[in-house]
Amino acid sequence: MAGNSKRDIIHIESSAGTGYRYTITKNKRLHPDKVEYKKYDPIIRKHVLFKETK
């Protein structure tokens, strides 16, 4: 998906401590800082903050 583009594949991990991760892409030129999204964690069945990990 991000083979020859300017977007990099990153992982975002749940801040609830469940270890659940999403894999997304982001444009590092437009968003050089670490990203945070509020997404659904199916383990605890709630929306929580997901932070970028490496």
N, C-alpha and C positions, 0 to 999 in steps of 0.2 A: 504494500500500500504506500509506503513512504520510500520507495526504492531510489528514485533519482530526483526527488523533489527537495524543496527547502524546508520541509516539515520533518521533525524528528519524532520517533516513537518514544513515549515515556510511560511510566507506570504511576498511577495514583493509588495510594493506600488509605484505608479507612482509619480515621483518628479514634474510632471506638475501641481499637485494640483487638479486633476480630481477625485481622490479617487478610481481609478480603481486598482484592485489587482489581482495578480496571486498567486496560491498556488503551491509550489515546494518542493522538498526534498533536503537535503544536508547532507553530512557527517561532523558532528561537530568535529571529530578528525582530519580530514585533513584540514578543513576550519573553525577554531574557531572564526574568525572575521566575522563581518557583510558583507554580499555579496551585490554586485551591478551588475545588468545586464542591457544591453540596449535592450529593447523589445518594441513591438508595443502596443500603447495605442489607442484602437478603438474609444474612445470618441473624441479625437482631431485628430485622423487619422495620427499619426506620430510615429516614433521611439523615445522614450525618456528613460532616466535613471530610473530604478526601484531600490529602496533600501529596504533592509530587515526591517520588522517591527515585533512587537511581539503581 
